[in-house]
């Protein structure tokens, strides 16, 4: 049998051709970094929108209870125990939002007066401190608090419609 004799240059070629070079590894790391920089903010934005639906659902459910209470008592209530909740300020299902009730601002009074609780109730969902929704901002970088009045007015409109 004939044996092939390898010279030193052939051994060096074989050793350098196996594996990944440092430059190739750095290019891969840079590509992953660029993709992450694009994907992570987009993912966070979609998670915020998804979590916002929890607040919307809670507000709509509570408003339905408020309307039933109004039919029976000809007034709305600020106390959620009156409409069947065991606490006066409930939280949304995943506890990302606290819900409060107040009177509606008077649309005819430019001075900032409010209507009475007999006329209108305003439910507001505010992000809980320490939860991910605290970073939920609108286009002007204001933290979003969703509200729903018994007149059917939803605010901010962009958050309800999914624009931001």
Secondary structure, DSSP 8 states (H G I E B T S, - for coil): -------HHHHHHHHHHSS--HHHHHHHHHHHHHHHHHHHHHHHHHHHHHHHHHHHHHHHHHHHHHHHHHHHHSS--S-GGGGT-SSSS-B-TTSSEEEEEEE-B-TT-TT--B--TTT-EEEEEEE-TTSGGGG-B-TTS-B--EEEETT--EESHHHHHT--
